[in-house]
Amino acid sequence: MTQDTINQILQFRDDRDWKQFHNPKDLAISISLEAAELLETFQWSADNVNCDDKKDKIREELADVVNYCVLMADTCGLNLDEIVQEKIKRNNEKYPVKKARGSKKKYNEL
């Protein structure tokens, strides 16, 4: 995600004076609710685990989740690029390629 896109999300919020309503608790709830709506897309899909016929709904709900994550990071004073890079580094340490490649085991089971 580019900084320009992040700025557009924040500008949308600011133009409507909604920052006053954004606190970590309510944003975390919103992230969870939107993630549940994304999950609902896959409900009752049986063997159709990719839900190719629902890509538009998946795109919409995923965008909602990401938008709320951007708002949460801003509210908490976190730099998204920095925290994602830190997480990638930690995951690389927890899941070294030689042990994790092709495995779905959790890091403590490798």
N, C-alpha and C positions, 0 to 999 in steps of 0.2 A: 504494500500500500504506500502510495507516495504521500509526501507531506502536504501536497496540494489537496489530495482527497481528504486527508485528516482535517485540514483547514476548512474545507467545504462542510464537513459534518459539524464542526464546531461553530461555523458561521450560521448554519441552519438553526442550531440551538440558540445562538446569541440573538439572531434576528427576531426570535419569538420570545425572548426573555425567559427561557426555560431553565437556565443554569441554576436559578434559585430553588428549583425542585429536585435537582440532581445531587443526591448524597450517595455515599457508597452502598448503604443498605438498599435503597430503592433501585439503584442501578444494578446491583447484584440480583435482585429479584427480577428485574426486567430482562437481564441476560438469561436467567434460568427459564423464564416464561417463553422467551423467543426460542431458546434451545428446545423447549418442549414442543413448540409449534413445528420446528424443524423435524423433530423426532416423529411427530404425528404424521408427517408425510409418508413415513415408512410403515405406519401401523396397518396391519392386515394385508401386507404386500406379499405374503407367502414366499414363494420362491423367487419373486422379482425383487431381489435385494438391492438392485441399482435404481429401481423406480424411474427408468428412462422416460416414461410418459409423464413424469411429474417434475421435470427439470426446472420449469418456470417457478413452481412453488418452492422448490429447494433453493433456487437462486434468491428468491424474495426473503425467505426466512433466514438464510445464511447471512444475507446483507443486514438484516435487522440485528442479528447476534453481533456481527462485526461492528456495526454502528454503536451499539450499546457498550461494547468493549472499548472503543475509542473514547466514548464519553466517560467511562469509568476510569480509564488511565488518566485522562485530563483532570478529572475531579480529584484523583488521588495524587496528582503531581508526578506521574510516572511517564517515562519515555518509552513508548511502545517498542521502538527498534532496539533499545538497550535491553529491555526485559526479555524480549524474544531471543536476542542474541545470547543472553545469559542462560536462558533455558535450553537453547540448542547446545551450548557448551556442556551444561550439566547432563543433558541426555546423551551426548557423545561419550561422556565419562561413564555413565550408568549402563549404556548399551554399546559396548565396543563392537565394531563390525565383525570381528572374528568370532565372537560369542553370539551375537544377536541376529546375524544375517539369516533370514528365512525362518526365524523362530518367533512365536507369539508369546513366549514366556516373559514374565515380569523380570526386571533386572535382578531381583534377589533370588531368582530361580535359575539364572543362567550359569 
